[in-house]
Amino acid sequence: MFYTGWDLLSVHGLKPEHRIDSTTLFDLVKLSFGVVAGAGALVALVVAYRRQRVDEDGALREATRLHTERFTTAVGQLGHDSAAVRLGGVHALAGLADDAPTRELRQTCIDVLCSYLRLPYTAEADLPAGDAEARHNYLALREVRHTVIRLIRDHLRLETEHLHSWQGHDFDFTGATFDGGDFTEATFSGGTVSFDEAAFSGGEVAFHRTTFSSKVSFNAAKFSGGAVVFSGATFSGSTLEFGKATFSGSMVYFNRLTVCDGVLNFYGAAFSGGAVKVKEGRFSGGTVSFHSTTFSGSTVNFHGTRFSGSAVDFKEAVFSSGTVDFRQARGTAPSGLVPSRRSPMPTSLLLPRAWSG
């Protein structure tokens, strides 16, 4: 920088003087003061920057301390005997997640809310007959649990840029029991969403018009009652897995489902009751896999679904009863249907007369 300035000022072209006059001396004094002032300003700037960093670190530590105190109080409320106090704890944790000074602290609040849903829970069908107190406790706990689901949904409806959006975070519902809940119009983008080993035993769990652009898994989940509804949902470059899931009484709806380069995987699932309906779905470049799936009493319906550059895989599937319906479907034909030797023919496989691909 010194030599560049020296060159720009053309100092090398100046004529040397044997005696410095008063004007030149005055200019040199001004230049000296300017250099000293510039150096002082630079030092002051560095000191101010370091002071700002120290202040910011101190503010973060203070915010974290306050967050920890509020977090401890809210978690204590979740364990209270009163349902009203627990509701207050749920809302307090959601507010803490919104105000969290770091992404990690927000994830911690979300993890606690999800873990609350994973706590042991007795569904209505398993309550003792005629026990009014047990039913009242069940209804109170059910309200708290559904409030957790609603708060998660509301935050997942916010745009990614929104200050309070929870998109991109992980949600772990592994082993949770669901007897209802509404995730309608939520957006799961980024992060990991797990419903592995969850039990759907009653009510309706709604994913109406929900958008998935991350991996969502229902591996080993148990669908034994009620309904799980994905009507109008969109899977964009994502994977929805039902590997080794058990369908023994629930209705699972994927009506008007849109899959763009996504995967709907039922690998090793067992259908022994209820129904899975994918009526009027739209698959563009995606895959539907029933590889090694067992059908022994359920109905799987792809009525009116359109497949564009997609594949449907029934390799090593076992049919002993039930129905698989592709009537009025259009697009790519199933890539394979290989019944087990133990079941020489499927009970009912309904295909369209002609496929366009």
C-alpha positions, 0 to 999 in steps of 0.5 A: 500500500505504501509503494502504491501510494508513493507511485500514485503521488508521483513522488519519484518525480519530485525535485529534491530541495537542499533547503526546506522552506516554510510552506513545505515544512507546513505541508510535512507537518500536516501530513504527519498529523494526518498519518497519526490521525489515520493510525489512531482511527484504525486502532480505535476501529479495531478496539470498537470491533473487539468491544462489539464482539465481546458485547455480542458474546455477553448478550448471547450468554445472557440470552442463553441463561435466560432461555435455560431458566425459562426452559427448566420452568416450562419442562417442569410444567409439562410434568404437572398433574394438572392438564391446564398447567401442562397446556401452559408448559406446551405453549411456553416451550413453543414460545421458547422455540420461537425466541431461542437465540440459536438453532440448536436451542430451538431444536431442543425445544422441538425435541421435548415437544416430540418426546412428550408425544412419545410418552406412554399413552393409553388410547380410548379403546383400551380404557377400562369400561365404565371408569369415568375418572380414567376417561376424564384423564384420557380426554385431558391428556388427549387435549394436551397432545393434540395441542402439541401437534397443532402448534407444530403444524402452525409453525410448519405452515410458516414460510422458511424465511419467517422468524418463527418457522420450524421448517428444516428441523428434525421431528422424531415421533418414533413409537408415539401413539396417535388417536387423531391430530391435524398436520394439514397444509404443513411443510416438511422441508429439510431435516428428518421426520420419523413416525417409525413404530408409531401406532395409529389406533383411532381418530383421524390423523390428517396430512391434507395438502401437506408438502414433503420435500424431505425424508419421512418414514413410517417404518414398522408403524402399526395402523390398527384403527381410524384413518390417516389421510394424505389427500392432496399431499405433495412429495417433491424429491422426497421419500415416504417409507412404510417399510414393514408397516402393518395395516390391520384396520386403518384407512390410509388415503392418498387421494389426489396425491402428487409425487414428483421424482419421489418414492412411495415405499411399502417394502415388506409391509403387511396388509391384513385389513383396512384399505390404502387408496391412491385414487386420482394420484399423479406420479411424475418420475416417481416410484411406488414399491410393494416389494415383498409386501403381503396382501391378505385382506386389504384393498389397495386402490390406484383408481384413476391414477396417472403415472408419467415416467414412473414405476410400480413394483410388485416383485416378490409380493404375496397375495392371498386375498384382497384387491389391488385395483389399477382400473382407469390408471394411465401411464407406465405399467407395473414393473413386476408382479411375482406372487409367491409359490405359496400363493399361486395366484392373486385373489384380485388384480384389476388392471386397465385394458391398455397402458400407454407405456 
